[in-house]
Amino acid sequence: MPMKKLKEILNFKNKISVSILGLIYSSLLILGNSYMKKGNASLVFNNLIKSIIVFIFVFILFRTIILFLFDFMDKFKFKESKNISWFRKIFDKYPFIVSIIVILILWLPYIIAFYPIILSPDPSFQIKQYFGIPNKYSDYSIMIDPSVTITNHHPVIHTLLLGTSLKIGNIIGNDNLGLFIYSIIQILILSSVLSFTIKYMKKINTSYKYRLLALFIYALIPMFPMYAMSAVKDVIFSCLIILYIIFIYHILKNKDLKLSNINLLSVLFLLILIVLFRNNGFHIILLSFPLILFFNKKNFKKLLVIFLLFLTFNFSYNNIILKSFKITQGSVREMLSIPFQQTARYVKYNDLDEQEYRVYDKILDMSDLGSRYEPEISDPVKNKYNKYATKDDLKEYFKYWFIDLTKDPVTYIDATINNTYGYFYPFKTNWYVYYKYETLIVKDGFDYHYNNLNKTRDVLTKFSKSFPYIPIIGLISNVGFNTWVLFLLIFYLIYKKKYSGIVYLVPSLIVLLVCVASPVNVYFRYAMPYIFSMVLSIALCFNYVKE
């Protein structure tokens, strides 16, 4: 590279966005390393001078890498071959059909090996709820009607879909077949949405080589087929978020596009499905849709009506429809992971006076709160939440929570970062895919079992579990790395002064914020929407900048 160009790239003037991103990466790297090794920031602050020197060095390194990377992204273009193969002709003509066929064929070993389905604890408890069997999630709340065991802790529509599939199998005398009905539905939804992203990439003139790469990633990276066979609510929800991202991007890029009534109804239907399949889907739409209204004046009135209808539906669903069927909302404790972890850590390392003890005991059972505290998962703390606690009890709890915050803010900060840093630190991993044979529903008399392909299942499981640790390529399924890529795309758009393009990344950003408030550090399925959509998001970013 000529010296003149090198000086231009390294020039600090007009590179504020690059410097900010460099600061973010440097801070996340150094803090993440300390919290992973020590559970606090002691590695940073115990030797502050050394930390500052390291920080400056890492910052300069990151800033230089980002500048070269942005310059590379400006110029990068896949070289298209002059000779067009027969596969490319078919792939270009039928991108959706070819993609879904390839994906399903290469997913087939997983589908056969893990027939009928991979049941982890959460969907197993959803099945228990559907069939009226006592379960912990019904116990967590004060039920409107004790005979109705379904709660909205897990999305009701997903519980009904999963339970109805098993009920069909139960009726025909084959529980496994019933569970496989659900698997087929989910496999088709996920493979169709992934294939649609490739079709959309073709529509916006994404290069053939990138689309082919996307197809290989979808078909061969184990996180996709393994989660296609896993009955967790996040899979279908992630598919809906991908479609929402495409909608936002399409509306941004085609500001003069006049939406028909059919288009508008489709948008409304998509918004409704998002909130039905994940309770926090409401926050994603609430925070992102107003930006769509701002950047699309052409359809402002129509989209505003859709947004208001969506808000009306969401209110009616939670306050009228669910109550009319005597379905109880999930426990308030699910929204309090952050303060509960802070309180538990404070109790573990500090002495309480009698009044503090009494107030906290009304909420979290003080008998063993300190020993229940685990830095990277809040469930042991939340599991002893007193469901009979009143609003006044919670109000008093937060009064003393704030008092203790002022006494020991470092403990509160450590509690929060310990429970979240893995979402921002690429060198921290947690369990990645579900694969175990879960017997929770078997104990209740359901005939659910894997087939006899134990060796095949073991091979696929080992490959899936080890994939995140494969150099370079394993980063595709690394939660922290995907967060870094998300930040990179945002700041690249800022760097190119394409500010409106950031809007299509807002849903992913909100998912990340939800992860921060979640009960588990670096839990893959919570981050799934922005990980599964990352291949598409990268293509959309390049297209937005180059056009």
N, C-alpha and C positions, 0 to 999 in steps of 0.2 A: 504494500500500500504506500503511495507517495507520501513524503513527509508533510506536505501541505494539507493533504486530506486527514492525516493523523492529527495534526494540530487543530484542524476544524472540528473533528470529532471530540477531542479532549477539551475544547474550549468550554469554560464554565458558563459563559454568557448565554442567555436564552435556553438554558438546559435545566431549569428549575425542577421540572417534572422528573427528570432523570435523577437529580440529586435527592429528591424526596423519596423516590422508590429505592434508591441506594441506602438511604437512612432506614427505611422500613425493613429491608432485607437484612441489613447489618444488625439492627436491634433484635429482630426475630431470631436470628442465628445465635447471637451471643446469649440472649436471655433463655432461649430454648435449650441450649446446651447446659446452662446452669440448673434450670428446673428439672431437666431429665436426670441429671447426675445427683443433685442435692435436694431437690424439692423446694428450693428457694433461690434467691438471687445472690447467695453468698459468694459464688465464684466470681461474680461481677464486682461486688462492693468490698470484699475482703482485701483485694489488691487493686484499688481504684486506678492507680497510675498505669499499671500493666493493662488493665481493662480498657482504659482510654486509648493507649497506644495500639492495642489490638483492634479496637473499634475503628480508629482512624485508618489503619491499614486495610481492614475488611471493607470499610466504606469506599475507599479509593478503588479497591479491586472490583467491588460490585458496580460502582459507577462506571468504571471503564468497560466492564463486560456488558453492561446494559447499553451503553452508547454504541459499542460495536454491534451488539445484537440488534438494536433499532436500525442502525445503518444497513445491516444485513437484511432485515425484514423489509426495508424500503426497496431493496434491489432484487430480493429473492423472487424467482419464478421458476416453476418446474419446466424443464426442457421437454417439449412434446416431440415424440418420435414422428418422423415423416411417414413411416410405414404404419398404417392403422390395421391392427390385428382384427381377426374375426370377433374375438371376445369384446374388444372395445366398441366395435360397431353395435353389437347387441346391447352392451352395457350402456352406451350412450342413448340408444333408442328406447330401451326398457330398463331404466335405472332402478325403479322400485321392484319390479318382478325379479330381475337378476339378483338384486341384493338380498331379497327375502329368501330366495331359493338357496343361495350360497350360505347365508347365515344359518338357516334351518338344517341344512345338510351337515355343516361343521359343528352345530350344537347337538346333533343327534347322539353322539356317544354319552354326553352328559344327561340327556333326556332319558336314555335307556338305563344308564347306570344308576341314576337317582330316582327312577320310577318308584312310586307315583309322584312324590313331592318331597322337598326338604322342609320339615317342620321344626322351627326353632321354638323356644318357649312362648313368645308373644302370640303367634298365630295359633298355637296349641291352646292358650288361654282364651283366645277369641272363639275357638270351636266350643270350648266348655261354656262360654257365655251363651252362644247360639242355642245350645241344647239344654240350657237351664241347669248346668252342673256348677256347684259351688267353686269359686275361683278367687284368686287374690284381688283381682281388679274390681270385682263386685264388693269385696270386703273393704276396699279402700274408701268407699263413698257411702253416704247415707242414702239408701235407695228410695226412690219415689214409691216403688212397689217391689217388695222383696221377691216376689214371684217372677219379676222381669229382671233377669240377670245381665242383660246386655247394657253396657254403659258406653258413653261416647269418649271414653279414654282412648280406645282404638276406634277409628272411623266406622260408624255403624254400617255404611254401605259395603265396606270391605269385609266386615264380620258377616254380613248377610250373604255376600257372594261366596265366601269361603265355606260358611256353614251350609248354605243351600247345595253347593256342589257335593259336599259329603253326605247330605241328606238324600240326594238322588242315588248315590252309591249305596246308602243304607237301605233304600227302598228296593233296589234291584239285587240286594244281597252281596254287594262287593264294595266295601269301604274304600279300598285302594283305587278302584276305578272312579269313584266319586271324587276323590282327592285329585286324581289325574285330570278330571274335567276342569278343575280350577287351574291346574298347571297348563293345560292346553290354552285356556283363555289368556293367561298371563304371558305365555310364550308368544302367542300370536300378537298380543298388544305390543310387547317390547320389540319383537323382530320387525313389526310393521312400522313402528315409530322410528327405529334406527334406519330402516330402509327409506323411510320418507325423508329423513335428514339428507341422505345421499341424493335422493331425487331433487330436493330443494337446492343442494349444492350445485347440481347440474343446471338448475334453472338460473342461478346467479353466476354461471360460467366459472365455477371453481374448476381447477385443472383436473384432467383425467387421473393423473398420478396421485393427487391428493385424495380424490374420491375412492380410488382403488385402495390406497392406504387406509382410509376410513373403514372400508369394507373388511379388510384384513383384521383391523383392530376389533371391530364388532364381532367378527366371526371366530377369532382365535384367542383373544385375551380372555382368560377364564372368568373374570368378574361378571361378564355379560351372561354366559350360559348358566353359571352357578346361581346367579340371582334370578335368572329366568325360572329356575326350578325351586326357588326359595319363596315361601308363601308370606313374605313380609309386605306390609302395606306400602313401603317406600318404593317398590318397583313400579307399580302403576302410577303412583304419584310423580315419580321422576319422569315417566313418559309424558305426563300432562304438562309438566314444567318445560320439557323440551319443546312441545307444541306451542306453549305460551311464548317461549323465547323466539320461535320462528315467527309467530304472529306479530310480536313487538318489532322485530327486525323488518318484517315486510311492510309494516305500516310506517316505519321510519324512512325506509328507502323509497317508498312510493307515496309521497305526501299528497300527490294529486289524485290518488286512487279513490274513487267513490265507492264506498261499501254498500252493497245491496242489502236488502232485508234478510236474505238467506245468510249472507256473511255475518251480519250482526247477531242473528240468532245463534249461529255457530260459535261466535265469540262468547256470548252469554252462556251457552251450554258448556263451553270449556271452562269458564270461570267457576261455574257451579260445581263441575266435576272436581276441580282443584280443591275447593273447600270441603267437598264431601269425602275425598280420599285422604286428606291430611288436615287436622285441625289448624295447624299453623299456616296452611295455604291462604287463609284469610289475610294474614299480615303481609304475605308476599304481594297479593293483589292490591291491598290497601295502600302500600307504599310505592308500588310501581305504576299502577294504572293512571294516577293523576299526571305522571310524567308523559304518558302516551297522549293524554288530552292536551298537554301543553305543546307538544311537538307535532301534533296533527290537527291543525286548525280546520282543514277541509271537512273532517268528519266529527268535529268537536261536539256538536249538539247530539248527534246520534250516539256517539261513544259515551257521552255523559249520561244519556238515558240508560244505556246498557249498564254503566257503572252503578247508577242509582237502583236499577232493578236487581243487580247483584247484591247490593247492600241490603235491600229489602228482603231478598230471599234468605240471605245469611241470618238476618235477625229473626225472621219467621221460622226458619229451620231450627235454630237453637232454642228459641223461646216459646214456640207454639207447637211445631210438628213433633219434635222429640218428646216434649212434655205430654202431648196428647197420646203418645204410645207408651207413656210412663218410662221412658228411657232416661236414665240419670246421666248428668254431665260427669266428666272425669273429675278427680279430686283436684282441689286448688293447689295441692302440694306439687303437682307437675310443673307449675310455673315458678316454683320457689327453690329450685336447685341451687342457685347462686347464693342467696342469703342463708339457706340452711347449711351449706358447706362452710360458709364463713363463720356461722355460729358454732358449728361442731369443732372447727379448728381452734377457734378462740377458747372454747371450753376445754379442749385438750391441753392447751398450753398456758392457761390463765386460771387464777382462783376467782370464784364468783362469790358475791355476797348473797345473803339469804333471799333478798327480793329478786335478784336476777335469776337465781336457781328456780324459784317458784314460778316466775313468768315463763321461763324457757321450758320448764317441766310440763306446763299446760299444753305445749305445742309438740315437743319432740321426745319426751320421755328421757329425763336426765340420768336415769339409773346407770346407763352404760353409753351415753352419747359420745364421750371422748374416745372410747375404745371402738365404737362403731365407725368412727371417721376414717374413710379411705380417700386419699388425696385426689384420685382420678375417677372416682365414681360416687355419685351422691345417693344411690339407691339404699345402701345400708342405713343412712341417716333418715331418708324420707320414709322408709318402710315402717317406722314407728311414729309417723305423724298422727296426731290425735284427730280423727275425722270429726269428732264432736266439738272441736274448738270453735268458739264463736268469733264473730267479727271483732268484738271487743278484745278477745284474747289475742287475736292477730294484731290488732292495733297496738296493744300493750307490748307484744313481742317486738314489733318494729321500733317502738320507742326505745327499748333497751338495746335492740340491735344497733341503732344509730349511736347510742351512748357508748357502746363498746367499740364501735367503729372509730370514734374520736379518741378512745383510749389506746387502741392498738391497730392503726390502719394497715400496718405492714402485714399482720396476720390475715386480714381480710383480702389484701391484694394477693398474698401467696396462695390463699385458698382458691381464689378465682383463676389465677394463672395455672395452678396445678391441674385444675379441672378442664382447661381449655387449650393449653399451649400446643398440643399435638396437631391441632387444626392449622397451625401456622408454622410448624417446625418439621421439615421433611425427614429428619432422622429419627422421628418417633413413629412407631407403628403399633397397632393394636390388632386384635383379631380381625380378620379380613372377610372371609366368607363363611357361610353356614354349611355344614356337611354332616354333622352328627345325627344319629338316629335318636330322635327325641320320643320318649315313651309316655309322655304326659297323658295323651288321650288313650293310649293303649290300656292304661290302668283303669280307665272308665269303660272299658269293654269294646272299644273300636278296634277293628282288625286292620291296623295300619302297620305295614312292614316293608322294608326294602327287599329287592329280589336277591338272587344268589350270586350276583356279579361282584363279589367282594374285592377281587384283585383289580378289576377295572376301576371300581370306585376308589380304591386306595391310591391307584396311580393318578387319577384325576384330582383327588384330594391333595396329594403331595405336590402336584404341579401347581394347583391353585394356591395352596398355602405358601409355597416358596416363590411364587411369581413376583410379589412386591420387592423381593430381595435380589432379583436378577439385575445386574448393573445396567443402567440407562433405561432399558425398555420397561423395567419394573416400576419406574416412576409414573407410568401411565395410571397405575392404581394407587399411587401414594397420595394420601389425603393432603398433607402439608405441601407437597410439590404442586398439586392442582390448585391450591390456594395461591401459591406464588405465581403460577401461570395466569390465574384470574387477575391478580394485581398487575402483572405485566401487560395484559391486554388493555386494562383500564388506563394505565399510564402511557401506553403506546398511543391510544386514541387521544389522550390529552397532549402528548408530544406532537402529534400530527394536527392538533387543533380540531379534531372531529368530536367535539364534546357531546353532541346529541347521540352519537353511537354508544355512549356509555349506558344509555337507557336499557338496551337489550341485555346488558350484563347485571342490571339491578336485581332481577330475581335470584341470580346466583349469589350476589352479595348478601341478600336478605337471608337466604338459606344458610350462609356462613354465620350470620349473626344469630340465627336460631341455634346453630351448633354450639355457639359460645354459651348460650343459656341452657343447653341440654345437660342431662345428668351424667354423661360419660365423656371422658377425654378421648379424642381422636377415634370416634366410632364411625366406621365406614358408611354404614347405611344412612346415617344422618346427613352425610355430605354427598350422598349418591346423586342428587339432582344436578349439582354442578360438575361432578366427576363424569357422569354419563353424558352430559351435554358439552363437555370440553372440546371434543373433536369438532363438533359443529361450531362452537363459539369461536374457535381459532379461525376457521374458514370464513365466518361472517365478519370477523375483525379485518382480515386481509381484504375482503371484498369491499367493506365500507371505506377503508382508507384509499384503496386504489381507484375507486370510482368517484 
